Amino acid sequence: MTAPHRELLDQVLDKWSLSVLNELCERPCRFNALRRAIPEVTQKSLTATLRRLERNGVVQRCVTGTRPVSVEYRITPLGKTLRGPVDALLSWADRQLPAIERARQAFDQALDER
């Protein structure tokens, strides 16, 4: 795989991006709503994740003119195109998890026997 593809996939499929994209596919969210929806993520990690996703064109940051000013994040049309591939990966993982668990156990057992 070429470097640009690797960089893009690293940024879009990283630890928190899938959770953020999953939330934003359901509805636009403000930052704190995303933090509540993904309680394990730190403020710093969520900020970095949103910036990467925005830079790659899959999330849009929308500032409203209300008082006080608020910021909402939404999935872009480009971001919506990720739904199918991500769902396919998650479905594959669900189907293959028993085989993966067996492989992990065999690997760990072999390490213990060394």
N, C-alpha and C positions, 0 to 999 in steps of 0.2 A: 504494500500500500504506500502511496506517495506521501511525503511529509504534509502537504496541505490537507489531505483527507484525514490523516492521523490527528493533526492538530484540531480540526473541526470536530471529529468524533470524540476526542478527549474532552473538548469543551461542552459538547451537547449531551454526552452520555456520562458525565462525571457523577460523583456521589449524590449531589443535591439537585442537579438539573432535572432528572426524571421526575422527582417529587414536585418540583416547582411547575414543570410543564403539565403534569397531571392536574394540579390544582387550577392552573390558568386555563386549561382546556374546558374546565367546568364553568368558570366564570372569571371576570376580571377581579383582581384583589388588590387591596392596599398592602403595604409592607407588613404591618402588624398582623393582618389577617393571615398572610402567608406564614409568619412566624408561629401563630397559633395552630395553623393547619399542619405544620412540620415542626413540632416542638424540639426535636433533636438538633436542628440546625442553629448555629450561632448567628448573631446579628452580622458579624464580619463575613462569615461564609455565605449567608444569604445575599448580602450586598454584592459580593464578588460574583456569585452565581448569576444574579440578575443582570449585572453589567456585561458578563460574557454572553449571556443569551441575547441581550439587547444589541451588543456589538455584532453578533452573528445574524441579526435580523429576525429572530424567532419570537422575541418578546418586545413589546412597545411600552415605553414609560410615558404615561399621560399625566400632565400637570393640569389640575382644574383651577379655574379662576375663583374658586370660593374663598371665603374668609373663615378660618385660616386656609391657606393654600393646601391642597391635598394632592397626593401622587397615587396613581393607580397603575397597576401593571396588567397588560392583556396580551394574549397570544396573538401573533400576526397571522395572516393567511399562510405565509411560509412556515410558521411554526405549526400550524394545523396539519401540514403535510407530514409532520413527524409522527402523528398519532398512529397511523397504520403500521409503520415499521416498529415503533416502540411496542404496540400491542402484540405484534407478531413475536418479538423477542420475549416479552413477558409470558405469552402463551407457550412458547417453546420451553422456557424455564419451568413453568408449571408442569408440563408433560414430562420433562426429562429429570425433574428433581429426584425421584427415587433412584434412578440410575446414577446420577451425580453423587448422591449420598453414599451409595454402595462403592463407587470409585474412591471417594474420599476416605471411607473407612478402610478399604483395602490398602490404600496408600499409607495412611497413618499406621496401620498394623505392620506393614512392611518396614516402616521407619523404626517402630518400636523393637522389631526383631533384629535390627542391625547391631 
